[in-house]
Structures are given as structure tokens and as C-alpha cells.
Amino acid sequence: SEPRTTSKVFIGNLTHVELSCNLSVPGKMFSTNITWKKDGEAISNSKPVTGKRDGYSLAIYKFDFSTSDHFGNYTCVFNIDPEKEATFIIRVPKVNDRDKPIINYEGDSTVLACKSHDATTWNWYKANGSEKVIINSTSDHYKITFSPDNTTLSITDLNENDSGVYFCSAIYEVGFSEGKVELKVLNIIVPLKVLIAIVAEVIFLVAVILIWEWQTKTTVQLSGKGWNMKLLGNTCKAEDENNIEQSEKLYRKSEESND
């Protein structure tokens, strides 16, 4: 391992572990003085295997991984100036769950899934406040399937009570790992409300467009009519003046005739 490096090691079942570090310093010879630590504390009963060759120093730590107490951070420290070290982080395998909630509607069916590796068995729980209630797979409402690498929880005939956070727990020989999946069950009225709101908005926009077009067309027509009315007004006025002149002429002729 390179100085000040970190490596993650995932262990779930009983096994024999061998951690190895080597430090290379080209062209420099140094005495082999190595310390192994667990979670920052020196391992008192450790019997590390050390070695030295031209240009590098080797450290190996072996032990049987038999309980969850063996999880932790193991560090090999090369006591030179300056001090060099590398760390192994030993954890139970991680469960890969789902980040985003699953959304379904009442009456539908859904499948929740989690993945890991080398699990001996799986359990499913549902959050109930601050507690977790184990799910009974013998119920017609739930069906659980699993293999060493994955598990699924099938839920049929969904209702609002099925909404919540579900936990999938991978059980190993020396520990367990947990993931979670959130499920949201919506009433069918909810999407209908959204649809109605969208339709109403579309109708409103169409109405606004039609009214705007009608007002624009009316304004243009009125502007044109106003111009015609002005001409018609002049025409009428001219016609009225002609009529008055003609009336005056007729009146005069009538008077002359009487005379």
C-alpha cells in the first residue's frame, strides 16, 4: 500500500484475513519498525510478519475474522521519519437501496428491491414511528423473495396505509447491513385533481387567446368603420346640403308660380 492510503474491505462471513502493506523508498535503507493499530489503538497481541528487501519494507497482519468485533479500521504504521501509514477499513457489505421514493396508486401492486452480496438471509421491516415492525411474508398482502445477492418485497392491492419507509436487512454470519426504500401510495383523486387543474389552465389560456383575437379584430373593424363613417358623414352632410338647396329651389319656384 502507498503511504497514507485507505482501502475498503467488505466481509460478511467467517474467513481468514491477511492484510499487507509495503513501503518503497528508492535508494534509501531504513530499519524495519512497524506497528499495527485497530481504531487508533495498538494491537497488543498482534504478531505481524515483517520483511525487508532492497528498497522497500513489508508488513503482513493475519487473523481469523470470526465476530462483528473484528470490524474496524486497521492501520499499518511505518515508524520512520517522517512516519508513513496505510489504513484498511473493514465493514460489512453495503446494501444498495433506492434513493428516490416509489410512487404508486391505490389498488396497484409494487415491488421493492435491495441488493448486496453473500447474505445468508434477508428480513424486511416497516417503520412505525421510531420502531421497526418486521413484515410477515406469509400474508397475502406481502411476498418476500431473496438470494445471497438481492431481495424483493412485493405488495399487492395497495392502500394509503402502505405508505411509509421500508427497511431491507441483509443478515451475515458476522453482522448485518441495512438499506431503506420509501413508498408513497396516492389516492386516485390526486392525479385527477392534477389533470383537472391542467385542463382548466389550458381552457383559461385558450379563452384568453380567443378574447384577445376577438378584441384585436373588433378594434381593426371599428377603426375601418370609423374612417368610413367619417366619409359617410361628409357624404351625408353633402347630401343634406344638396337637399336643402333643392328644397330652397323648389320653395322659390313655388313662390314664383303663386306670383
PLY file of the C-alpha trace (Angstrom):
ply
format ascii 1.0
element vertex 259
property float x
property float y
property float z
element edge 258
property int vertex1
property int vertex2
end_header
0.00 0.00 0.00
1.14 3.55 -0.68
1.75 5.75 2.38
-1.33 7.41 3.83
-3.68 5.40 1.64
-7.06 3.95 2.55
-8.66 0.74 1.29
-12.16 -0.59 1.98
-12.63 -4.28 2.68
-16.12 -5.82 2.91
-16.52 -9.00 4.95
-19.78 -10.65 5.95
-18.95 -14.24 6.74
-16.33 -16.18 8.70
-13.00 -16.06 6.96
-9.26 -15.73 7.36
-7.93 -12.21 6.78
-4.47 -11.22 5.64
-3.64 -7.51 5.47
-0.47 -6.50 3.68
1.43 -3.20 3.48
4.66 -2.37 1.75
6.60 0.87 1.75
9.00 1.67 -1.00
11.77 4.27 -0.60
14.07 4.04 -3.63
17.73 4.46 -2.85
17.19 4.64 0.91
17.74 1.97 3.54
15.89 2.06 6.83
15.28 -0.24 9.77
12.02 -2.23 9.74
9.96 -0.98 12.67
6.23 -1.49 12.03
3.18 -1.15 14.30
-0.35 -2.37 13.58
-3.29 -0.48 15.07
-7.05 -1.06 15.25
-9.24 2.04 15.53
-6.21 4.08 16.58
-5.07 1.68 19.34
-2.01 -0.54 19.02
-2.87 -4.22 18.67
-1.11 -5.71 21.68
-1.39 -9.37 20.76
-0.58 -8.90 17.10
2.19 -10.96 15.57
2.82 -9.15 12.31
5.01 -10.68 9.68
7.65 -8.20 8.62
10.22 -8.33 5.90
12.78 -6.19 4.24
14.19 -6.15 0.75
16.24 -3.71 -1.22
14.28 -0.50 -1.43
11.09 -1.48 0.44
9.74 -2.79 3.72
6.85 -5.28 4.03
4.28 -5.78 6.82
1.60 -8.51 6.97
-1.09 -8.94 9.64
-3.09 -12.19 9.73
-6.10 -13.09 11.87
-9.34 -15.10 11.83
-12.41 -12.95 11.26
-14.99 -14.63 13.48
-17.14 -11.94 15.18
-18.53 -8.47 14.49
-15.93 -7.13 16.95
-13.37 -7.54 14.19
-14.94 -4.77 12.12
-12.98 -1.53 12.26
-10.03 0.42 10.89
-6.70 -1.42 10.71
-3.60 0.70 10.19
-0.05 -0.30 9.45
2.43 2.30 10.68
5.99 2.51 9.44
7.95 4.17 12.23
10.36 6.20 10.17
10.93 9.92 9.80
8.52 11.08 8.59
6.05 8.42 9.72
4.13 6.59 6.97
0.89 4.66 7.29
-1.93 2.94 5.39
-5.42 2.02 6.62
-7.83 -0.83 5.83
-11.49 -0.11 6.61
-13.23 -3.45 7.25
-17.03 -3.22 7.07
-19.99 -5.46 6.47
-21.10 -5.41 2.80
-23.23 -2.39 1.93
-26.85 -2.74 0.87
-27.69 -0.86 -2.31
-31.17 0.58 -1.94
-33.22 3.26 -3.72
-32.61 6.97 -3.19
-35.89 8.26 -4.63
-39.33 7.20 -3.31
-41.51 4.77 -5.25
-44.90 6.29 -6.12
-47.97 4.13 -6.77
-51.74 4.47 -6.55
-54.36 2.68 -4.50
-55.27 -0.72 -5.87
-51.97 -1.15 -7.73
-49.12 -3.55 -6.96
-45.45 -2.71 -6.46
-42.08 -4.37 -5.88
-39.38 -3.02 -3.53
-35.83 -4.28 -4.08
-32.40 -4.22 -2.40
-29.01 -5.61 -3.44
-25.86 -6.72 -1.64
-23.73 -9.86 -1.80
-23.13 -13.08 0.15
-26.01 -12.56 2.60
-27.20 -15.67 4.41
-30.77 -14.37 4.63
-32.84 -11.16 4.40
-35.53 -9.51 6.53
-37.96 -6.70 5.70
-39.30 -4.14 8.20
-41.69 -1.21 8.03
-41.14 1.96 10.05
-43.76 2.60 12.71
-42.78 5.85 14.37
-39.39 5.28 15.98
-39.80 1.49 15.81
-39.46 -1.05 13.02
-42.05 -3.79 12.61
-41.00 -6.99 10.85
-43.10 -7.88 7.81
-44.83 -11.25 7.80
-44.24 -12.83 4.41
-46.99 -15.40 4.96
-49.60 -12.66 4.48
-51.41 -12.49 1.14
-50.60 -8.78 1.08
-46.81 -9.32 1.08
-44.44 -11.65 -0.71
-40.68 -11.78 0.00
-38.08 -13.38 -2.22
-34.32 -13.40 -1.65
-30.98 -14.78 -2.74
-27.47 -14.12 -1.35
-27.18 -11.05 -3.60
-30.67 -9.47 -3.59
-34.17 -9.43 -2.15
-37.61 -8.18 -3.19
-40.77 -7.28 -1.32
-43.96 -7.47 -3.40
-47.07 -5.66 -2.12
-50.47 -6.19 -3.75
-53.72 -4.22 -3.58
-52.04 -1.08 -2.25
-53.79 1.33 0.09
-52.77 4.54 1.83
-51.69 2.59 4.93
-48.91 1.00 2.86
-47.17 4.38 2.53
-44.00 4.70 4.58
-40.35 3.69 4.86
-39.35 0.04 4.43
-36.04 -1.41 5.61
-34.29 -4.36 3.99
-31.80 -6.07 6.28
-29.09 -8.38 4.93
-28.03 -10.90 7.57
-24.47 -12.24 7.53
-22.57 -14.68 9.72
-20.75 -11.85 11.48
-23.17 -8.94 11.24
-25.88 -7.29 9.21
-26.34 -4.37 6.83
-29.45 -2.34 6.18
-30.98 -0.29 3.39
-34.28 1.54 3.05
-36.92 2.22 0.42
-39.68 4.82 0.69
-43.12 4.05 -0.74
-45.84 6.63 -1.40
-49.36 5.41 -2.15
-51.62 8.09 -3.60
-55.39 8.21 -3.85
-56.71 8.14 -7.42
-58.32 11.54 -6.77
-54.89 13.13 -6.53
-53.91 12.60 -10.19
-57.46 13.58 -11.22
-57.06 16.88 -9.38
-53.81 17.48 -11.22
-55.44 16.60 -14.55
-58.42 18.88 -13.86
-56.07 21.71 -12.91
-54.12 21.24 -16.17
-57.31 21.13 -18.28
-58.66 24.23 -16.52
-55.42 26.07 -17.17
-55.49 25.10 -20.85
-59.11 26.24 -21.18
-58.26 29.52 -19.49
-55.32 30.14 -21.82
-57.42 29.30 -24.90
-60.16 31.64 -23.69
-57.66 34.44 -23.15
-56.24 33.93 -26.66
-59.71 33.89 -28.27
-60.79 37.02 -26.39
-57.56 38.78 -27.36
-58.04 37.83 -31.02
-61.69 38.94 -30.96
-60.80 42.28 -29.37
-57.98 42.82 -31.89
-60.29 42.04 -34.82
-63.05 44.26 -33.45
-60.62 47.15 -32.95
-59.44 46.85 -36.55
-63.01 46.71 -37.84
-64.09 49.67 -35.74
-61.10 51.66 -36.92
-62.06 50.93 -40.52
-65.72 51.75 -39.89
-64.77 54.97 -38.16
-62.96 56.04 -41.31
-65.99 55.05 -43.46
-68.39 56.73 -41.09
-66.41 59.89 -41.46
-66.70 59.69 -45.22
-70.32 58.75 -44.93
-70.82 61.67 -42.60
-69.35 64.04 -45.16
-71.42 62.42 -47.83
-74.50 62.71 -45.72
-73.65 66.25 -44.93
-73.12 67.00 -48.57
-76.31 65.21 -49.42
-78.14 67.19 -46.71
-76.78 70.45 -48.14
-77.88 69.44 -51.62
-81.28 68.55 -50.30
-81.54 71.90 -48.55
-80.54 73.69 -51.76
-83.00 71.66 -53.74
-85.69 72.38 -51.18
-84.92 76.06 -51.33
-85.10 75.95 -55.14
-88.43 74.14 -55.01
-89.73 76.63 -52.49
-88.69 79.55 -54.65
-90.27 78.04 -57.75
-93.44 77.52 -55.81
-93.50 81.14 -54.73
-92.86 82.33 -58.29
-95.68 80.23 -59.54
-98.03 81.72 -57.00
-96.98 85.15 -58.01
0 1
1 2
2 3
3 4
4 5
5 6
6 7
7 8
8 9
9 10
10 11
11 12
12 13
13 14
14 15
15 16
16 17
17 18
18 19
19 20
20 21
21 22
22 23
23 24
24 25
25 26
26 27
27 28
28 29
29 30
30 31
31 32
32 33
33 34
34 35
35 36
36 37
37 38
38 39
39 40
40 41
41 42
42 43
43 44
44 45
45 46
46 47
47 48
48 49
49 50
50 51
51 52
52 53
53 54
54 55
55 56
56 57
57 58
58 59
59 60
60 61
61 62
62 63
63 64
64 65
65 66
66 67
67 68
68 69
69 70
70 71
71 72
72 73
73 74
74 75
75 76
76 77
77 78
78 79
79 80
80 81
81 82
82 83
83 84
84 85
85 86
86 87
87 88
88 89
89 90
90 91
91 92
92 93
93 94
94 95
95 96
96 97
97 98
98 99
99 100
100 101
101 102
102 103
103 104
104 105
105 106
106 107
107 108
108 109
109 110
110 111
111 112
112 113
113 114
114 115
115 116
116 117
117 118
118 119
119 120
120 121
121 122
122 123
123 124
124 125
125 126
126 127
127 128
128 129
129 130
130 131
131 132
132 133
133 134
134 135
135 136
136 137
137 138
138 139
139 140
140 141
141 142
142 143
143 144
144 145
145 146
146 147
147 148
148 149
149 150
150 151
151 152
152 153
153 154
154 155
155 156
156 157
157 158
158 159
159 160
160 161
161 162
162 163
163 164
164 165
165 166
166 167
167 168
168 169
169 170
170 171
171 172
172 173
173 174
174 175
175 176
176 177
177 178
178 179
179 180
180 181
181 182
182 183
183 184
184 185
185 186
186 187
187 188
188 189
189 190
190 191
191 192
192 193
193 194
194 195
195 196
196 197
197 198
198 199
199 200
200 201
201 202
202 203
203 204
204 205
205 206
206 207
207 208
208 209
209 210
210 211
211 212
212 213
213 214
214 215
215 216
216 217
217 218
218 219
219 220
220 221
221 222
222 223
223 224
224 225
225 226
226 227
227 228
228 229
229 230
230 231
231 232
232 233
233 234
234 235
235 236
236 237
237 238
238 239
239 240
240 241
241 242
242 243
243 244
244 245
245 246
246 247
247 248
248 249
249 250
250 251
251 252
252 253
253 254
254 255
255 256
256 257
257 258
